[in-house]
Amino acid sequence: MKSLLLAGIVSVAFATATYADQYWVAGDRSTGKCNIVTSQPVTFSLPAYDSGGSEYKTSFTSGPYRSLDDAKLARSGISSCPPEPEPGGDKKD
């Protein structure tokens, strides 16, 4: 009985840990911006987006991805997302 209880606790802990490390690409076609977020975004059509409200609403989503690097790679392949600026790109030589 103890081993069954221990197996259940380990399974729940593992499922929770894998769920926590998920990323989505959330894009807004009206502003042309894309963000990588850690909680599943709610997707609305453009008329619903224009209806107001302060909550961040997305026009499209992609994901979930297991790592931040996977989400960044997916973001770079979405034509609606502008390219990310190069790190240290504003340095002048």
C-alpha positions in Angstrom: 0.0 0.0 0.0 2.9 2.4 0.8 4.5 1.8 -2.5 1.3 2.5 -4.4 0.9 5.8 -2.5 4.5 6.7 -3.1 4.1 6.0 -6.9 1.0 8.2 -7.0 2.8 11.1 -5.3 5.7 10.8 -7.7 3.4 10.7 -10.7 1.6 13.8 -9.6 4.8 15.6 -8.9 6.2 14.7 -12.3 3.0 15.7 -14.1 3.0 19.1 -12.3 6.7 19.7 -13.1 6.3 19.0 -16.8 3.2 21.2 -17.1 5.0 24.1 -15.5 7.7 24.3 -18.1 5.6 25.1 -21.1 5.8 28.2 -23.3 3.5 29.6 -26.0 4.0 32.2 -28.7 1.2 34.7 -28.5 0.8 37.2 -31.3 -1.4 40.3 -31.9 -1.9 41.0 -35.6 -3.3 44.5 -34.9 0.0 45.6 -33.3 2.3 43.2 -35.1 3.9 42.1 -31.8 4.6 38.5 -30.6 5.4 37.5 -27.1 6.6 34.3 -25.5 4.4 33.6 -22.5 4.4 30.8 -19.8 0.6 30.5 -19.4 -1.7 29.4 -22.1 -3.1 32.6 -23.7 -6.8 33.1 -24.7 -7.2 33.6 -28.4 -9.8 36.1 -29.8 -10.6 37.2 -33.3 -9.8 40.8 -34.2 -13.4 42.2 -33.6 -13.3 40.7 -30.1 -9.9 42.3 -29.6 -11.2 45.7 -30.6 -14.1 45.5 -28.1 -11.8 46.9 -25.4 -10.6 45.7 -22.0 -7.1 45.8 -20.4 -6.5 42.1 -20.5 -3.8 41.0 -23.0 -5.7 39.2 -25.8 -4.1 37.5 -28.7 -5.0 37.0 -32.3 -3.1 33.8 -32.6 -1.1 31.3 -30.5 1.4 28.6 -31.2 2.5 26.0 -28.7 2.9 24.6 -26.1 6.7 24.2 -26.3 8.8 22.4 -23.7 11.7 24.9 -23.6 12.2 28.6 -24.1 14.6 27.8 -27.0 11.9 25.8 -28.8 9.5 28.7 -28.4 12.1 31.2 -29.7 12.7 28.9 -32.7 9.0 28.7 -33.4 8.6 32.4 -33.1 11.3 33.0 -35.7 9.4 30.8 -38.1 6.1 32.7 -37.8 5.8 35.2 -40.7 3.4 37.5 -38.7 6.1 38.0 -35.9 8.8 40.7 -36.5 12.3 39.4 -36.1 13.8 39.7 -32.6 16.5 42.4 -32.3 20.1 41.1 -32.1 21.5 41.2 -28.5 23.8 44.2 -28.3 22.6 45.4 -31.7 22.5 49.1 -30.7 26.3 49.2 -30.0 28.2 51.5 -32.2 31.6 50.5 -33.4 
